[in-house]
Amino acid sequence: MGLPNRDEIKGKFDQAKGQAKETVGHALDDRDLEKEGRGDQAGGEIREGFGTARRKVGEAIEDLGESVRK
């Protein structure tokens, strides 16, 4: 497994930020903040998934290039 790319890192950050917003919103009984937090989490999961897929495609291309050189 390679190093995480920018999208994976940003996705994890968005998920953590969303979890914090959801928790604070729940504690303050602020439904809008909870909803915003859930949205941030979902967006973060999508971005992380995109980044992971992009990294895996890049790794597959590198592996293919190495096998062609042999």
PyMOL Python script that loads the backbone (N, CA, C, O; Angstrom):
from pymol import cmd

cmd.read_pdbstr("""\
ATOM      1  N   MET A   1       0.842  -1.176   0.000  1.00  0.00           N
ATOM      2  CA  MET A   1       0.000   0.000   0.000  1.00  0.00           C
ATOM      3  C   MET A   1       0.884   1.235   0.000  1.00  0.00           C
ATOM      4  O   MET A   1       1.809   1.348   0.804  1.00  0.00           O
ATOM      5  N   GLY A   2       0.594   2.160  -0.907  1.00  0.00           N
ATOM      6  CA  GLY A   2       1.360   3.388  -0.995  1.00  0.00           C
ATOM      7  C   GLY A   2       0.911   4.413   0.027  1.00  0.00           C
ATOM      8  O   GLY A   2      -0.017   4.188   0.805  1.00  0.00           O
ATOM      9  N   LEU A   3       1.585   5.526   0.002  1.00  0.00           N
ATOM     10  CA  LEU A   3       1.222   6.615   0.901  1.00  0.00           C
ATOM     11  C   LEU A   3      -0.113   7.213   0.481  1.00  0.00           C
ATOM     12  O   LEU A   3      -0.408   7.280  -0.712  1.00  0.00           O
ATOM     13  N   PRO A   4      -0.918   7.646   1.433  1.00  0.00           N
ATOM     14  CA  PRO A   4      -2.201   8.263   1.077  1.00  0.00           C
ATOM     15  C   PRO A   4      -1.981   9.558   0.298  1.00  0.00           C
ATOM     16  O   PRO A   4      -1.040  10.308   0.560  1.00  0.00           O
ATOM     17  N   ASN A   5      -2.868   9.804  -0.664  1.00  0.00           N
ATOM     18  CA  ASN A   5      -2.758  11.033  -1.440  1.00  0.00           C
ATOM     19  C   ASN A   5      -3.583  12.145  -0.790  1.00  0.00           C
ATOM     20  O   ASN A   5      -4.217  11.947   0.246  1.00  0.00           O
ATOM     21  N   ARG A   6      -3.557  13.299  -1.417  1.00  0.00           N
ATOM     22  CA  ARG A   6      -4.212  14.487  -0.853  1.00  0.00           C
ATOM     23  C   ARG A   6      -5.713  14.274  -0.642  1.00  0.00           C
ATOM     24  O   ARG A   6      -6.267  14.711   0.367  1.00  0.00           O
ATOM     25  N   ASP A   7      -6.371  13.600  -1.597  1.00  0.00           N
ATOM     26  CA  ASP A   7      -7.811  13.377  -1.464  1.00  0.00           C
ATOM     27  C   ASP A   7      -8.128  12.456  -0.285  1.00  0.00           C
ATOM     28  O   ASP A   7      -9.112  12.670   0.423  1.00  0.00           O
ATOM     29  N   GLU A   8      -7.306  11.447  -0.075  1.00  0.00           N
ATOM     30  CA  GLU A   8      -7.537  10.544   1.059  1.00  0.00           C
ATOM     31  C   GLU A   8      -7.384  11.291   2.382  1.00  0.00           C
ATOM     32  O   GLU A   8      -8.190  11.124   3.297  1.00  0.00           O
ATOM     33  N   ILE A   9      -6.352  12.108   2.472  1.00  0.00           N
ATOM     34  CA  ILE A   9      -6.105  12.863   3.709  1.00  0.00           C
ATOM     35  C   ILE A   9      -7.215  13.876   3.955  1.00  0.00           C
ATOM     36  O   ILE A   9      -7.730  13.984   5.068  1.00  0.00           O
ATOM     37  N   LYS A  10      -7.585  14.621   2.908  1.00  0.00           N
ATOM     38  CA  LYS A  10      -8.653  15.618   3.039  1.00  0.00           C
ATOM     39  C   LYS A  10      -9.971  14.946   3.394  1.00  0.00           C
ATOM     40  O   LYS A  10     -10.749  15.483   4.183  1.00  0.00           O
ATOM     41  N   GLY A  11     -10.231  13.765   2.813  1.00  0.00           N
ATOM     42  CA  GLY A  11     -11.444  13.019   3.130  1.00  0.00           C
ATOM     43  C   GLY A  11     -11.498  12.612   4.593  1.00  0.00           C
ATOM     44  O   GLY A  11     -12.541  12.727   5.236  1.00  0.00           O
ATOM     45  N   LYS A  12     -10.377  12.136   5.121  1.00  0.00           N
ATOM     46  CA  LYS A  12     -10.322  11.771   6.548  1.00  0.00           C
ATOM     47  C   LYS A  12     -10.560  13.001   7.416  1.00  0.00           C
ATOM     48  O   LYS A  12     -11.281  12.933   8.412  1.00  0.00           O
ATOM     49  N   PHE A  13      -9.954  14.123   7.041  1.00  0.00           N
ATOM     50  CA  PHE A  13     -10.127  15.358   7.799  1.00  0.00           C
ATOM     51  C   PHE A  13     -11.596  15.783   7.789  1.00  0.00           C
ATOM     52  O   PHE A  13     -12.144  16.151   8.828  1.00  0.00           O
ATOM     53  N   ASP A  14     -12.232  15.733   6.617  1.00  0.00           N
ATOM     54  CA  ASP A  14     -13.643  16.115   6.520  1.00  0.00           C
ATOM     55  C   ASP A  14     -14.527  15.200   7.370  1.00  0.00           C
ATOM     56  O   ASP A  14     -15.500  15.655   7.972  1.00  0.00           O
ATOM     57  N   GLN A  15     -14.188  13.925   7.417  1.00  0.00           N
ATOM     58  CA  GLN A  15     -14.960  12.997   8.247  1.00  0.00           C
ATOM     59  C   GLN A  15     -14.830  13.354   9.724  1.00  0.00           C
ATOM     60  O   GLN A  15     -15.816  13.355  10.460  1.00  0.00           O
ATOM     61  N   ALA A  16     -13.609  13.656  10.149  1.00  0.00           N
ATOM     62  CA  ALA A  16     -13.389  14.020  11.555  1.00  0.00           C
ATOM     63  C   ALA A  16     -14.096  15.333  11.891  1.00  0.00           C
ATOM     64  O   ALA A  16     -14.708  15.465  12.951  1.00  0.00           O
ATOM     65  N   LYS A  17     -14.004  16.295  10.983  1.00  0.00           N
ATOM     66  CA  LYS A  17     -14.673  17.582  11.188  1.00  0.00           C
ATOM     67  C   LYS A  17     -16.188  17.382  11.272  1.00  0.00           C
ATOM     68  O   LYS A  17     -16.856  17.989  12.109  1.00  0.00           O
ATOM     69  N   GLY A  18     -16.715  16.533  10.407  1.00  0.00           N
ATOM     70  CA  GLY A  18     -18.147  16.252  10.417  1.00  0.00           C
ATOM     71  C   GLY A  18     -18.590  15.575  11.697  1.00  0.00           C
ATOM     72  O   GLY A  18     -19.653  15.885  12.236  1.00  0.00           O
ATOM     73  N   GLN A  19     -17.776  14.648  12.187  1.00  0.00           N
ATOM     74  CA  GLN A  19     -18.105  13.963  13.435  1.00  0.00           C
ATOM     75  C   GLN A  19     -18.140  14.956  14.588  1.00  0.00           C
ATOM     76  O   GLN A  19     -19.018  14.885  15.448  1.00  0.00           O
ATOM     77  N   ALA A  20     -17.179  15.888  14.606  1.00  0.00           N
ATOM     78  CA  ALA A  20     -17.148  16.899  15.662  1.00  0.00           C
ATOM     79  C   ALA A  20     -18.387  17.795  15.589  1.00  0.00           C
ATOM     80  O   ALA A  20     -19.004  18.090  16.613  1.00  0.00           O
ATOM     81  N   LYS A  21     -18.746  18.223  14.384  1.00  0.00           N
ATOM     82  CA  LYS A  21     -19.932  19.070  14.224  1.00  0.00           C
ATOM     83  C   LYS A  21     -21.192  18.338  14.669  1.00  0.00           C
ATOM     84  O   LYS A  21     -22.050  18.903  15.347  1.00  0.00           O
ATOM     85  N   GLU A  22     -21.285  17.079  14.278  1.00  0.00           N
ATOM     86  CA  GLU A  22     -22.469  16.301  14.653  1.00  0.00           C
ATOM     87  C   GLU A  22     -22.562  16.154  16.167  1.00  0.00           C
ATOM     88  O   GLU A  22     -23.646  16.286  16.736  1.00  0.00           O
ATOM     89  N   THR A  23     -21.445  15.883  16.818  1.00  0.00           N
ATOM     90  CA  THR A  23     -21.422  15.722  18.270  1.00  0.00           C
ATOM     91  C   THR A  23     -21.795  17.022  18.976  1.00  0.00           C
ATOM     92  O   THR A  23     -22.602  17.016  19.906  1.00  0.00           O
ATOM     93  N   VAL A  24     -21.208  18.138  18.536  1.00  0.00           N
ATOM     94  CA  VAL A  24     -21.510  19.431  19.144  1.00  0.00           C
ATOM     95  C   VAL A  24     -22.968  19.796  18.885  1.00  0.00           C
ATOM     96  O   VAL A  24     -23.656  20.296  19.775  1.00  0.00           O
ATOM     97  N   GLY A  25     -23.433  19.546  17.668  1.00  0.00           N
ATOM     98  CA  GLY A  25     -24.831  19.835  17.344  1.00  0.00           C
ATOM     99  C   GLY A  25     -25.784  19.048  18.207  1.00  0.00           C
ATOM    100  O   GLY A  25     -26.810  19.567  18.648  1.00  0.00           O
ATOM    101  N   HIS A  26     -25.447  17.788  18.451  1.00  0.00           N
ATOM    102  CA  HIS A  26     -26.295  16.953  19.311  1.00  0.00           C
ATOM    103  C   HIS A  26     -26.290  17.488  20.747  1.00  0.00           C
ATOM    104  O   HIS A  26     -27.334  17.566  21.394  1.00  0.00           O
ATOM    105  N   ALA A  27     -25.099  17.854  21.234  1.00  0.00           N
ATOM    106  CA  ALA A  27     -24.987  18.358  22.604  1.00  0.00           C
ATOM    107  C   ALA A  27     -25.744  19.676  22.783  1.00  0.00           C
ATOM    108  O   ALA A  27     -26.314  19.928  23.845  1.00  0.00           O
ATOM    109  N   LEU A  28     -25.747  20.508  21.752  1.00  0.00           N
ATOM    110  CA  LEU A  28     -26.408  21.813  21.842  1.00  0.00           C
ATOM    111  C   LEU A  28     -27.849  21.776  21.332  1.00  0.00           C
ATOM    112  O   LEU A  28     -28.531  22.800  21.302  1.00  0.00           O
ATOM    113  N   ASP A  29     -28.296  20.611  20.940  1.00  0.00           N
ATOM    114  CA  ASP A  29     -29.633  20.430  20.374  1.00  0.00           C
ATOM    115  C   ASP A  29     -29.820  21.312  19.130  1.00  0.00           C
ATOM    116  O   ASP A  29     -30.875  21.911  18.923  1.00  0.00           O
ATOM    117  N   ASP A  30     -28.773  21.370  18.319  1.00  0.00           N
ATOM    118  CA  ASP A  30     -28.774  22.157  17.074  1.00  0.00           C
ATOM    119  C   ASP A  30     -28.854  21.168  15.910  1.00  0.00           C
ATOM    120  O   ASP A  30     -27.837  20.636  15.464  1.00  0.00           O
ATOM    121  N   ARG A  31     -30.054  20.933  15.433  1.00  0.00           N
ATOM    122  CA  ARG A  31     -30.287  19.943  14.379  1.00  0.00           C
ATOM    123  C   ARG A  31     -29.583  20.320  13.076  1.00  0.00           C
ATOM    124  O   ARG A  31     -29.114  19.446  12.347  1.00  0.00           O
ATOM    125  N   ASP A  32     -29.508  21.623  12.783  1.00  0.00           N
ATOM    126  CA  ASP A  32     -28.836  22.048  11.555  1.00  0.00           C
ATOM    127  C   ASP A  32     -27.343  21.707  11.588  1.00  0.00           C
ATOM    128  O   ASP A  32     -26.782  21.267  10.585  1.00  0.00           O
ATOM    129  N   LEU A  33     -26.705  21.911  12.739  1.00  0.00           N
ATOM    130  CA  LEU A  33     -25.286  21.593  12.868  1.00  0.00           C
ATOM    131  C   LEU A  33     -25.063  20.083  12.780  1.00  0.00           C
ATOM    132  O   LEU A  33     -24.087  19.633  12.180  1.00  0.00           O
ATOM    133  N   GLU A  34     -25.967  19.299  13.376  1.00  0.00           N
ATOM    134  CA  GLU A  34     -25.869  17.844  13.258  1.00  0.00           C
ATOM    135  C   GLU A  34     -25.951  17.414  11.796  1.00  0.00           C
ATOM    136  O   GLU A  34     -25.164  16.594  11.323  1.00  0.00           O
ATOM    137  N   LYS A  35     -26.916  17.987  11.103  1.00  0.00           N
ATOM    138  CA  LYS A  35     -27.130  17.649   9.696  1.00  0.00           C
ATOM    139  C   LYS A  35     -25.907  18.044   8.853  1.00  0.00           C
ATOM    140  O   LYS A  35     -25.477  17.295   7.976  1.00  0.00           O
ATOM    141  N   GLU A  36     -25.365  19.215   9.130  1.00  0.00           N
ATOM    142  CA  GLU A  36     -24.166  19.665   8.421  1.00  0.00           C
ATOM    143  C   GLU A  36     -23.000  18.710   8.684  1.00  0.00           C
ATOM    144  O   GLU A  36     -22.228  18.400   7.777  1.00  0.00           O
ATOM    145  N   GLY A  37     -22.881  18.251   9.924  1.00  0.00           N
ATOM    146  CA  GLY A  37     -21.824  17.302  10.274  1.00  0.00           C
ATOM    147  C   GLY A  37     -21.965  15.985   9.530  1.00  0.00           C
ATOM    148  O   GLY A  37     -20.977  15.426   9.053  1.00  0.00           O
ATOM    149  N   ARG A  38     -23.194  15.487   9.432  1.00  0.00           N
ATOM    150  CA  ARG A  38     -23.415  14.240   8.686  1.00  0.00           C
ATOM    151  C   ARG A  38     -23.072  14.434   7.215  1.00  0.00           C
ATOM    152  O   ARG A  38     -22.531  13.532   6.574  1.00  0.00           O
ATOM    153  N   GLY A  39     -23.385  15.608   6.684  1.00  0.00           N
ATOM    154  CA  GLY A  39     -23.038  15.911   5.294  1.00  0.00           C
ATOM    155  C   GLY A  39     -21.534  15.955   5.077  1.00  0.00           C
ATOM    156  O   GLY A  39     -21.025  15.440   4.082  1.00  0.00           O
ATOM    157  N   ASP A  40     -20.826  16.578   6.020  1.00  0.00           N
ATOM    158  CA  ASP A  40     -19.364  16.631   5.928  1.00  0.00           C
ATOM    159  C   ASP A  40     -18.767  15.228   5.978  1.00  0.00           C
ATOM    160  O   ASP A  40     -17.826  14.921   5.246  1.00  0.00           O
ATOM    161  N   GLN A  41     -19.314  14.384   6.839  1.00  0.00           N
ATOM    162  CA  GLN A  41     -18.816  13.016   6.940  1.00  0.00           C
ATOM    163  C   GLN A  41     -19.032  12.257   5.631  1.00  0.00           C
ATOM    164  O   GLN A  41     -18.133  11.568   5.149  1.00  0.00           O
ATOM    165  N   ALA A  42     -20.220  12.389   5.068  1.00  0.00           N
ATOM    166  CA  ALA A  42     -20.517  11.694   3.820  1.00  0.00           C
ATOM    167  C   ALA A  42     -19.606  12.192   2.694  1.00  0.00           C
ATOM    168  O   ALA A  42     -19.075  11.396   1.920  1.00  0.00           O
ATOM    169  N   GLY A  43     -19.432  13.498   2.611  1.00  0.00           N
ATOM    170  CA  GLY A  43     -18.537  14.052   1.594  1.00  0.00           C
ATOM    171  C   GLY A  43     -17.105  13.583   1.789  1.00  0.00           C
ATOM    172  O   GLY A  43     -16.396  13.311   0.820  1.00  0.00           O
ATOM    173  N   GLY A  44     -16.684  13.489   3.041  1.00  0.00           N
ATOM    174  CA  GLY A  44     -15.338  13.014   3.346  1.00  0.00           C
ATOM    175  C   GLY A  44     -15.143  11.562   2.950  1.00  0.00           C
ATOM    176  O   GLY A  44     -14.082  11.184   2.452  1.00  0.00           O
ATOM    177  N   GLU A  45     -16.164  10.752   3.170  1.00  0.00           N
ATOM    178  CA  GLU A  45     -16.077   9.341   2.783  1.00  0.00           C
ATOM    179  C   GLU A  45     -15.958   9.206   1.272  1.00  0.00           C
ATOM    180  O   GLU A  45     -15.190   8.385   0.770  1.00  0.00           O
ATOM    181  N   ILE A  46     -16.724  10.019   0.553  1.00  0.00           N
ATOM    182  CA  ILE A  46     -16.665   9.975  -0.911  1.00  0.00           C
ATOM    183  C   ILE A  46     -15.289  10.421  -1.399  1.00  0.00           C
ATOM    184  O   ILE A  46     -14.694   9.780  -2.265  1.00  0.00           O
ATOM    185  N   ARG A  47     -14.789  11.517  -0.843  1.00  0.00           N
ATOM    186  CA  ARG A  47     -13.484  12.027  -1.273  1.00  0.00           C
ATOM    187  C   ARG A  47     -12.373  11.038  -0.945  1.00  0.00           C
ATOM    188  O   ARG A  47     -11.468  10.830  -1.753  1.00  0.00           O
ATOM    189  N   GLU A  48     -12.436  10.431   0.227  1.00  0.00           N
ATOM    190  CA  GLU A  48     -11.423   9.445   0.594  1.00  0.00           C
ATOM    191  C   GLU A  48     -11.486   8.249  -0.358  1.00  0.00           C
ATOM    192  O   GLU A  48     -10.452   7.749  -0.800  1.00  0.00           O
ATOM    193  N   GLY A  49     -12.698   7.793  -0.671  1.00  0.00           N
ATOM    194  CA  GLY A  49     -12.860   6.673  -1.596  1.00  0.00           C
ATOM    195  C   GLY A  49     -12.313   6.990  -2.976  1.00  0.00           C
ATOM    196  O   GLY A  49     -11.667   6.151  -3.604  1.00  0.00           O
ATOM    197  N   PHE A  50     -12.572   8.209  -3.450  1.00  0.00           N
ATOM    198  CA  PHE A  50     -12.029   8.640  -4.737  1.00  0.00           C
ATOM    199  C   PHE A  50     -10.506   8.628  -4.696  1.00  0.00           C
ATOM    200  O   PHE A  50      -9.858   8.145  -5.625  1.00  0.00           O
ATOM    201  N   GLY A  51      -9.942   9.155  -3.626  1.00  0.00           N
ATOM    202  CA  GLY A  51      -8.486   9.189  -3.496  1.00  0.00           C
ATOM    203  C   GLY A  51      -7.880   7.802  -3.446  1.00  0.00           C
ATOM    204  O   GLY A  51      -6.829   7.556  -4.039  1.00  0.00           O
ATOM    205  N   THR A  52      -8.536   6.895  -2.743  1.00  0.00           N
ATOM    206  CA  THR A  52      -8.055   5.522  -2.654  1.00  0.00           C
ATOM    207  C   THR A  52      -8.089   4.862  -4.032  1.00  0.00           C
ATOM    208  O   THR A  52      -7.136   4.193  -4.432  1.00  0.00           O
ATOM    209  N   ALA A  53      -9.182   5.054  -4.744  1.00  0.00           N
ATOM    210  CA  ALA A  53      -9.297   4.472  -6.085  1.00  0.00           C
ATOM    211  C   ALA A  53      -8.223   5.041  -7.004  1.00  0.00           C
ATOM    212  O   ALA A  53      -7.600   4.307  -7.770  1.00  0.00           O
ATOM    213  N   ARG A  54      -8.012   6.347  -6.924  1.00  0.00           N
ATOM    214  CA  ARG A  54      -6.997   6.978  -7.763  1.00  0.00           C
ATOM    215  C   ARG A  54      -5.600   6.428  -7.450  1.00  0.00           C
ATOM    216  O   ARG A  54      -4.805   6.179  -8.357  1.00  0.00           O
ATOM    217  N   ARG A  55      -5.313   6.242  -6.165  1.00  0.00           N
ATOM    218  CA  ARG A  55      -4.005   5.705  -5.767  1.00  0.00           C
ATOM    219  C   ARG A  55      -3.831   4.280  -6.280  1.00  0.00           C
ATOM    220  O   ARG A  55      -2.767   3.920  -6.783  1.00  0.00           O
ATOM    221  N   LYS A  56      -4.887   3.468  -6.150  1.00  0.00           N
ATOM    222  CA  LYS A  56      -4.790   2.076  -6.592  1.00  0.00           C
ATOM    223  C   LYS A  56      -4.606   1.974  -8.101  1.00  0.00           C
ATOM    224  O   LYS A  56      -3.865   1.115  -8.579  1.00  0.00           O
ATOM    225  N   VAL A  57      -5.270   2.839  -8.849  1.00  0.00           N
ATOM    226  CA  VAL A  57      -5.074   2.847 -10.302  1.00  0.00           C
ATOM    227  C   VAL A  57      -3.630   3.221 -10.619  1.00  0.00           C
ATOM    228  O   VAL A  57      -3.001   2.603 -11.478  1.00  0.00           O
ATOM    229  N   GLY A  58      -3.114   4.210  -9.943  1.00  0.00           N
ATOM    230  CA  GLY A  58      -1.721   4.611 -10.146  1.00  0.00           C
ATOM    231  C   GLY A  58      -0.757   3.487  -9.827  1.00  0.00           C
ATOM    232  O   GLY A  58       0.210   3.270 -10.557  1.00  0.00           O
ATOM    233  N   GLU A  59      -1.014   2.769  -8.740  1.00  0.00           N
ATOM    234  CA  GLU A  59      -0.153   1.645  -8.372  1.00  0.00           C
ATOM    235  C   GLU A  59      -0.243   0.537  -9.410  1.00  0.00           C
ATOM    236  O   GLU A  59       0.769  -0.085  -9.731  1.00  0.00           O
ATOM    237  N   ALA A  60      -1.431   0.279  -9.939  1.00  0.00           N
ATOM    238  CA  ALA A  60      -1.606  -0.761 -10.957  1.00  0.00           C
ATOM    239  C   ALA A  60      -0.846  -0.392 -12.233  1.00  0.00           C
ATOM    240  O   ALA A  60      -0.239  -1.251 -12.873  1.00  0.00           O
ATOM    241  N   ILE A  61      -0.886   0.893 -12.596  1.00  0.00           N
ATOM    242  CA  ILE A  61      -0.154   1.339 -13.783  1.00  0.00           C
ATOM    243  C   ILE A  61       1.345   1.185 -13.566  1.00  0.00           C
ATOM    244  O   ILE A  61       2.065   0.764 -14.472  1.00  0.00           O
ATOM    245  N   GLU A  62       1.816   1.523 -12.372  1.00  0.00           N
ATOM    246  CA  GLU A  62       3.240   1.346 -12.062  1.00  0.00           C
ATOM    247  C   GLU A  62       3.628  -0.131 -12.145  1.00  0.00           C
ATOM    248  O   GLU A  62       4.670  -0.473 -12.706  1.00  0.00           O
ATOM    249  N   ASP A  63       2.786  -1.003 -11.584  1.00  0.00           N
ATOM    250  CA  ASP A  63       3.071  -2.439 -11.632  1.00  0.00           C
ATOM    251  C   ASP A  63       3.106  -2.941 -13.073  1.00  0.00           C
ATOM    252  O   ASP A  63       3.963  -3.751 -13.428  1.00  0.00           O
ATOM    253  N   LEU A  64       2.188  -2.469 -13.894  1.00  0.00           N
ATOM    254  CA  LEU A  64       2.150  -2.855 -15.301  1.00  0.00           C
ATOM    255  C   LEU A  64       3.419  -2.387 -16.001  1.00  0.00           C
ATOM    256  O   LEU A  64       4.013  -3.130 -16.782  1.00  0.00           O
ATOM    257  N   GLY A  65       3.830  -1.164 -15.724  1.00  0.00           N
ATOM    258  CA  GLY A  65       5.057  -0.633 -16.317  1.00  0.00           C
ATOM    259  C   GLY A  65       6.271  -1.452 -15.930  1.00  0.00           C
ATOM    260  O   GLY A  65       7.152  -1.688 -16.757  1.00  0.00           O
ATOM    261  N   GLU A  66       6.327  -1.888 -14.679  1.00  0.00           N
ATOM    262  CA  GLU A  66       7.450  -2.705 -14.219  1.00  0.00           C
ATOM    263  C   GLU A  66       7.455  -4.073 -14.904  1.00  0.00           C
ATOM    264  O   GLU A  66       8.515  -4.591 -15.255  1.00  0.00           O
ATOM    265  N   SER A  67       6.282  -4.648 -15.090  1.00  0.00           N
ATOM    266  CA  SER A  67       6.219  -5.970 -15.722  1.00  0.00           C
ATOM    267  C   SER A  67       6.551  -5.876 -17.211  1.00  0.00           C
ATOM    268  O   SER A  67       7.078  -6.833 -17.778  1.00  0.00           O
ATOM    269  N   VAL A  68       6.257  -4.761 -17.847  1.00  0.00           N
ATOM    270  CA  VAL A  68       6.580  -4.584 -19.265  1.00  0.00           C
ATOM    271  C   VAL A  68       8.087  -4.428 -19.437  1.00  0.00           C
ATOM    272  O   VAL A  68       8.650  -4.910 -20.420  1.00  0.00           O
ATOM    273  N   ARG A  69       8.740  -3.764 -18.496  1.00  0.00           N
ATOM    274  CA  ARG A  69      10.191  -3.557 -18.580  1.00  0.00           C
ATOM    275  C   ARG A  69      10.983  -4.851 -18.412  1.00  0.00           C
ATOM    276  O   ARG A  69      12.142  -4.914 -18.822  1.00  0.00           O
ATOM    277  N   LYS A  70      10.399  -5.860 -17.832  1.00  0.00           N
ATOM    278  CA  LYS A  70      11.122  -7.114 -17.562  1.00  0.00           C
ATOM    279  C   LYS A  70      11.240  -7.959 -18.783  1.00  0.00           C
ATOM    280  O   LYS A  70      11.818  -9.044 -18.730  1.00  0.00           O
TER     281      LYS A  70
END
""", "prot")
cmd.dss("prot")
cmd.show_as("cartoon", "prot")
cmd.util.cbc("prot")
cmd.orient("prot")
